[in-house]
């Protein structure tokens, strides 16, 4: 068996890179994240003529500057792991811009194969590329592919193996010619880098020289760390000044300009456009979908449909899973002897993990819809339409989807922030998303408002939702001006042609994201649920009795027991902190349990007010208990507190997962608690002053 | 002067990019996306709320916010460039 060949797939977003990856690897792929970040990493295996080929899918990028996380990952992977061959997937119908990335891969000096993808679309648009001639000109083999129909895959594999084994006659190493003036300076820098620093490689030092002229931060840092930095930086200053002097332009702009110059030169004799300015089907579709009058209604319809599918259709499988989890608990209850272990398994593990598993249908349906939006090209249009509105909130057009999903559940909403490219936008959206009131908070509002506000309950609940939206806008503005100042990335959004998605592709896309939820979230939730279970179980309650005669007495004991568990004691301990808001220890305990899931607040009240755990938010006895315990003013403050404070455990786990940082997770929890306290304080104390108490 | 800001062009109008003003990351990103001098650009349409704006250049569609398009200087395609 020959040595394993390692290849990496690079390419622009929308170039059909993922389809090529799927064609190469089939179902044998595993999805994870690149170390420390939430950029998806996909890896797969294939074999060809006895060669085992390991394929890594790099993040889609337009360039390899160090400006975005994706670019740094793609670039560092190539430099550090030195794959045997890099396959650059190039959209044949968008050749010129796609070749920009290719010029940077050439600069890196790696062995390349170009997959000229979507040649069918290009041909139908009258774009003709003489790729044999282009191959010879650039010294890199071009292979025609049609990813959506799995054409050219064998040819691609064959070429990859030939290039890996240095048997490809076309392959030769070329330099992008940056013009006399730049080349002189690149050569000087390259010489100094080779002799004075720890990067003696000929190709790599040239690449570093070019990057320095492009003001590349990563390469600057690398030089700074090693020897010879003075010599290199002195020369860099001189070179930049010299270039600016004679060319009247910054060196980084000239580099970009020359790359396009090289591309134009290469395409001059090899590329032809036989028709011009015809309106394509895609443009006609777009005329309707982004129409001045129809654009918004159509967009709102799509979002409504996605919402309905996710939360209404998703409700059926959710109920089945819920029932299944209940049955499993019952089953375990019957086969296991009573005791601590049974209690742990039923009330800790099964109900805790079960509480997360019920989200699965929602998450998979949501990700299917999002995958459809992305794969058809509609997502870019949604961002195009919504950007003006979202931009006033300090967000990107694409943030709209996670924000609206938040009304259903913050967990999939936070996971949906993956559609945002910039980390700044992603974190900002994640931070304000929990302020959008999710459906789990509704039972709490229904209980409290129903008990205290009678006929006005509907309006009161609506006002809570509005407060949530207003706070999201306000906090967005505040964070934008404080935490994320000066980091604004240019909008520059590509609007790719509309495409018919393939079912297989969309399902793989959905599965990639959903499976991460299954794998990783379970662990955090499991630990958290066991912790909360332990806090609410120790010290142990007196033995349960199944005799209905003692049930009433037992309920009274249970309150005492609840007060004495660690959770009850914790509730009492934090009592003084919440007392200024008008909350007593029961409210404190309810808020503590609400940390696991907000709807638990209702059942906790049920236990604490002796009306039984199973009384829902509509229960009259629970309502009257609430009426006797809270004034409307306290109740309103309590609802606002529930709206704002720490999202549920599942949301915290999602935040941890998606930000990749305990710091941001802690900040999210901390700021929401603080904000909740301040608002409830203002409502309660302000209300008292105004005589509303 | 026939040089105008890209943001001043109306739907269906064409221009030749003369230069991209602004600095650093913004400028380099635009140039990477093909906003280099000499490139022809067409205003495809404005978003329903007038911002952002969709352009066609180098055979693909891209949208920019108004404030970004303001930083791109274009000239009339009919005019011969001065270099």
Interface residues (C-beta under 8 A of the other chain):
Chain A: X62 X63 X65 X67 X93 X94 X95 X96 X97 X100 X127 X214 X215 X252 X253 X256 X257 X260 X273 X290 X291 X292 X293 X295 X296 X384 X385 X387 X388 X389 X391 X489 X490 X491 X492 X493 X494 X495 X496 X497
Chain B: X20 X24 X25 X26 X27 X28 X29 X30 X31 X32 X33 X34 X36 X37 X39 X45 X47 X48 X49 X50 X51 X52 X54 X58 X59 X60 X61 X62 X63 X64 X65 X68
